[in-house]
Amino acid sequence: RSEELQQLKLPTLIIAGSKDLPCVASARLLAKYIPNSEIAIIPNAGHLVNIEGKEMFNEKLRQFLKKIGH
């Protein structure tokens, strides 16, 4: 529910693989409603984005954690 998502307070990174179209659509919807969220679409990766696009996945995660101070 969008009302519940809008209440989230923590910075949120939403990651999806470009070949997993249902997850990309869901990721975009989540990013629309979660304040202080970022979305990363990893090219040429499917549902197992952390395995299929591990280098870029890890880099996006490192950048996000650095940005929020962790």
Buried (B, 14 or more C-beta within 10 A) or exposed (E): EEEEBEEBEEBBBBBBBBBBEEBBEEBEEBBEBBEEBBBBBBEEBBEEBBEBBEEBBEEBBEEBEEEEEE
